[in-house]
């Protein structure tokens, strides 16, 4: 599988359910911006530089690997091919799926090891995207 390392550093922010999308998260500047509402929360994944200082419920210093190409909805096991070797090496991820593809957020301190593991599994990593 071919993946690309996005150049931005990302943050994952949790806000209260039903809260309005904050202005700092409303503009897309490339890379990845994910805004997800559930009955329990509002989660935002965005460029780390956009998040105001002092935010609570934030996880910073994530890098992102994007699976290249459009993944058909009938495909199965795509994430498993990537997650199994990462789990075997105790590398945790935060996954996001879109209509076209999947994204794996990996803590910056683990990204080089994750890339090494995935390359050793036969995957191709393009960096930076």
Buried (B, 14 or more C-beta within 10 A) or exposed (E): BEBBBBEBBBBBBBBEEEEEEBEBBEEEEEBBBBBEEEEEBBBBBBBBEBBEEEBEEBBBEBBBBBBBEEBEEEEEEBBEBBBEBBEEEEBEBBEBEEEEBBBBBBBBEBBEBBBEBBEEBEBEBEEEB
